[in-house]
């Protein structure tokens, strides 16, 4: 919302496992503060050519092994050894095409491509595979998005996003060691860096952060905000986030204060909802996507 007290810019890339693993923490922020924060999404563009990864010695097997190590953060990952290494630019352009065609839909496309990238054998730079992944995302005009992916307008917007993402030199994110050096030598924000602003005030939560790091930043920017508590059961969460939540997202959203996250308790509560017919569970990687029935 344009008149929200706080504005936030998220730097992301659909193929970054750190950005994907941070989704539960970002969900907590969304639940707690809702439309009091106006979010903007900027695509990083990690690799426009797969040789970027090959030059670093990455292989499909290495990538699959790395993804398994990210399971410790709770988001679902499959163990596919993909056919080859893929670049990320086409997926980024799909997100931007959604943003230009129907502002707000970029968030659904980002999430859909993240889930497909990390739980299936998707090669995100294969036009046919990417098209199938976009068409599987509920609630968007997939054909319009796909028709615009290669237009000059989307290409220009993508270059603008990449330039903005590569403006982290001298930032708090760089100071914390959470920035990276792009191939052209510029210092870039890493996923999922978030820059929060309120008027002339600007605070950064660079790179991968826990939910409470975001919460401290937001509370200091505007202590007058409304802040929703964790719900007693997962049902209000599934009703709010209608496209579905993973177990780790529900776990994070149900954690209160300084309590330790209890994934087993969250899963039991979700299974209770499934058993009563109030929710459904769709297998996803090594987890499930839970939705209100």
Secondary structure, DSSP 4 states (H G I P E B T S, - for coil): -TT-SEEEEEEE-TT-HHHHHTHHHHHHHHHHHGGGEEEEEEE----SSTHHHHTTT--HHHHHHHHHHGGGG-S-------SS---SHHHHHHHHHHHHHSTTHHHHHHHHHHHHHHHS---TT-HHHHHHHHHTSTTS-HHHHHHHTTSHHHHHHHHHHHHHHT--TTSHHHHTT-EEE-TTS-EEEPTT-EEEEETTEEEEE-SS--HHHHHHHHHHH-TTS--PPPPSSSHHHHHHSTT-EEHHHHHHHH--TTPPP-HHHHHHHHHHHHHHTSEEEEEETTEEEEEE-
